[in-house]
Amino acid sequence: MALEINPKRLMSRIETMASFNATPGEGVTRFSYSAQDIKAREYLAGLFREAGLEAVTDGVGNIRARLAGASEDAPSVMSGSHIDSVLHGGMYDGIVGTLGALEAIQSIAESGERHRHPLEVIVFAEEEGSNFGSTLAGSKALVGAYSPSDLKKLKNPDGVSMYDMAKAAGYNPDEMPSRRLRPEKIKAMVELHIEQSVVLEARGVPVGIVEGIAGIKGLLIRLTGVANHAGATPMNLRQDPMAAAAQIISLVRTLAEGSGTGSAVATVGRISCSPNVPNIIPGEVTFSIDIRDVRQSGIDGVLDGLAAVAPAIAASFGVTLEIIPVSESAPVILDPGLTTLIENCAKDRGIDYIRMNSGAVHDSCMIAPLLPTGMIFVPSRGGRSHVPEEHTSPEEIAGGAALLADVLLELAR
């Protein structure tokens, strides 16, 4: 028999969590280590106590709340997500996975079902990167990818480091090397998350079982020409970086669309020019390129095409070109056995599903190289996320949490 959860309790908690918000009426803003984050953590601490979970917090604010199993020597089964948000974001990103994990584990405890392995809710700190400009910072610190000295280099717009803000909030970042995640102590990790795209809604399917998470290559393109009078400079004598930028931006889309993988995407999301005056030919144009694919060959194909063609475009307009790498993460393939287990649990519960990939990064990216990891997606209305309009229906959230409970119990038996 499928495990029963309490959908009303879950939705009530999600709504309460949304009240810890720096921008009421303008979406949800809850940065790590802020007053709103502290209140949200106090609320979570009460929920963990109520559910009979024992919670500990590490040196950057990652929380692990544990429900004992029949064998305390057995490795834990872990589930969770994050509670920080972007500026003016939505109320479901991260929260569905965090509170969904708590609901699943609390429901297992209340059911009286025996489980050999302990169960853990994990709450990752600073996933979004909104405050310090680095996504997944909490999970990176947890797995040892970020040292305390790295945290000192991550600074918010006021110049305050993540290290210092964590200390001010009562944590001790210097202890992180000794608090690093020990993979041998964790049997598996499963993250429930909103999809943040339109695929599930377009297909009319309530659940996505994630097979892979896209890698990312971030670039800054700088084109330098000669600023000059917009009226007095003949077209054939211009060194116009904006004209070159327009062609390179178009090239980026063409390269992604022509990728042999069929899953590459590329985005120019930010552009600036100097002096940014209507009647002056720009002297310099810079813009970002974000390239993603679940296959490294797709990312490499876009990069190779850009390197082969963009210099000629720049030369044709008499401008210089710089291609500057700014960020990189490798594609992640989630554990096939765990993916199949999630699929079988969905079949047993009679839930329609599709297998799919994630174009967004998640904390699971940092866990998957170390131990078996899986992800469950629930739909996002209109595919919208990181905006106040972000929405997933209560029925879809409850369905995802119920499936998660089945998976966790099966893993923990």
Protein Blocks (a to p, Z undefined) as FASTA:
>chain_A
ZZdddfklmmmmmmmmmmmcfbghiapaddehiaklmmmmmmmmmmmmmnopacdddfko
pacdddddfblkbccddddddfbdcehiafknojlmmmmmmmmmmmmmmnopacfbacdd
dddehklommnopghklmmmmnopacfklmmmpccfkopafklmmmmnopafklmmmmgc
cfklpfbdcddddekiaklmmnopabdcdfbdcdddddddddddddddfklpcfklcccf
klmmmmmmmmmmmmmmmpmnlpaccddfbdcddehiakbccfbdcdddddddfbfklmmm
mmmmmmmmmmmmmmmnopacddddfbdcddddddfklmmmmmmmmmmnopacdddddfbd
cfklmmmmmoccdddddddehhiahiaklccdfklmmmmmmmmmmmmmmmmZZ
